[in-house]
Each structure stands twice: as C-alpha cells, then as structure tokens.
Amino acid sequence: MKVRDVLGISARRQRQATRAMQVLMIMFVGIGIERGSTGVVVNGLVALGVTFLPAALEREYDLPMDAGLTLWISTAVFLHAFGVVGVPGLVESFYNETSPIPFYDHLTHALSSSVVAAVGYTVARAVDEHTDAVYLPPRFMFVFILVFVAAFGVFWEVIEFAIGGAAATLGSGRVLTQYGLEDTILDLVFDLVGAVIVATWGTAHLTDVVGAVTERLDGRRGTR
C-alpha cells in the first residue's frame, strides 16, 4: 500500500500542493533577486526547474509520473530551496548555524537521497527485468541502493567542497554550503536513511515506472 493511500490524500490535493510549492519557489527567486543573493536565485531556479521534470518525462518518454511521485520530487527540492531562503524577517536560512531547526540540513539530505535512490532502484529493476543476463536478488537490490546512494552522496559532498572553495577564491556568494567534516559525515548517514526507505518500500511506489522503463528497453532491443 502506498503512503498517500494510508494518509487519504487525493491526487487532486497532491497536484495542488505541487502547484503551491512552484508558486512559492518563484517567490524565492524574487527574494533572492531583491537580496542580491546568487545562491538563493540559483537554488530557487534549479528547484523550480526540477518540479517540471516529471511532466517532461511523462510527455517525452511516456513514464507514468503520477501526482504522488511528482509531489515527492517537488517536496525534496522545495524544502532545500526553502532552507536556503529562510523566512524573510525571521530566519535568514535554515542551513546556517543559528537555524531554529539545527537538523534541517540532514532532513533535506534524507529526502533528496530518497529521490536519488528511487532513480537507482528504477533503473536497476528495469535492467533486471529487461534481460536474462542480469539477475538482481532482492537482498542484493537493497545493498545496491545503499551503495548507489552512498556513492552519489560522496560525489555531492565533493561538489559542495569544490564550489565552496571556488566561491571563496572568487569572492562570490555561496551557492552550496559546507560546514566541515562532522556535517559531511552526518549528511552521508542521513543519505543512507533515505536509501533504506526506498529500498524497503520502493516496490509499492515505483512499480509502474519500472514497468514503463522496461518496456522502453524492450522496444529498443526489438528495433535492432
């Protein structure tokens, strides 16, 4: 059973929630322009763009990106963008050391990593079902998702370090922020939390997408 079925949230309400977050992200970009903050503007624009990705995937590749999956992805990028912009007049950012929610960064990492894990799960399952040359037992799939997310998490932390160093060298505003080794380790731990969630409940939410990707792979093989 899917989480949204347990909570009783209709597809219409889910779409409305996604639209509301898109409107707020447009406002975030405006706040960033008003502040003269490159980081807020870039994070807001990227997050807003990601919210339109599910519709593009459904239109271009016939992937069944239902309202729940779209809301899942949109919530992940919205909370990140919200953490960067904060609450004007009250909280400068939820990512700095004075944030009223000190673990906010780790929560957004867990949610974002769950989206990354979902991508890895979908591709691996589709390849597994597409060809007899690949067989991924359930236990291996669980481990694969953890390793996949851990690798991506390390890659992301390296990007944060690199961008932070470049920003310091150029004297420009920060787009991504690093707070040291302890923060990095905690980020990676929460990345794995998101991975475990998808590894445990991915089948309930991603079966339709896996089937669509498998069909596309089968179609490509059939045209050769």
ZIDA-V329252 format. One record per residue. N is the residue number from 1. PSI is psi in whole degrees, -180 to 180 (NA if undefined). Layout:
n: <N N>
psi: <PSI PSI>
//
This chain:
n: <1 2 3 4 5 6 7 8 9 10 11 12 13 14 15 16 17 18 19 20 21 22 23 24 25 26 27 28 29 30 31 32 33 34 35 36 37 38 39 40 41 42 43 44 45 46 47 48 49 50 51 52 53 54 55 56 57 58 59 60 61 62 63 64 65 66 67 68 69 70 71 72 73 74 75 76 77 78 79 80 81 82 83 84 85 86 87 88 89 90 91 92 93 94 95 96 97 98 99 100 101 102 103 104 105 106 107 108 109 110 111 112 113 114 115 116 117 118 119 120 121 122 123 124 125 126 127 128 129 130 131 132 133 134 135 136 137 138 139 140 141 142 143 144 145 146 147 148 149 150 151 152 153 154 155 156 157 158 159 160 161 162 163 164 165 166 167 168 169 170 171 172 173 174 175 176 177 178 179 180 181 182 183 184 185 186 187 188 189 190 191 192 193 194 195 196 197 198 199 200 201 202 203 204 205 206 207 208 209 210 211 212 213 214 215 216 217 218 219 220 221 222 223 224>
psi: <142 152 -42 -27 -38 -41 -16 31 122 160 -36 -44 -37 -43 -39 -40 -40 -44 -40 -41 -36 -42 -44 -36 -32 -39 -38 -43 -43 -40 -40 -40 -43 -36 -17 30 111 -40 -45 -43 -49 -47 -40 -43 -44 -45 -43 -43 -39 -33 -22 -6 -44 -43 -38 -41 -39 -41 -44 -32 6 32 133 78 90 176 -35 -45 -40 -42 -39 -52 -44 -39 -40 -49 -30 -47 -34 -49 -40 -39 -34 -44 -29 -158 107 129 -13 -54 120 -42 146 -2 -5 175 -14 13 139 -13 88 -23 12 -44 -41 -34 -43 -32 -43 -43 -44 -40 -28 -34 -43 -43 -38 -39 -48 -43 -46 -48 -45 -45 -40 -43 -40 -43 -23 -38 143 -13 -16 128 121 101 155 -42 -40 -38 -41 -48 -40 -45 -42 -45 -41 -48 -40 -43 -44 -38 -43 -43 -42 -41 -37 -41 -43 -44 -44 -45 -39 -41 -41 -41 -40 -38 -42 -12 25 171 152 135 -42 149 138 139 19 178 -43 -43 -40 -45 -43 -39 -44 -36 -45 -26 -43 -30 -46 -38 -41 -40 -47 -41 -31 -42 12 -36 -41 -31 -19 3 -44 -41 -42 -44 -41 -41 -40 -43 -39 -40 -42 -39 -39 -37 -38 -22 -7 NA>
//
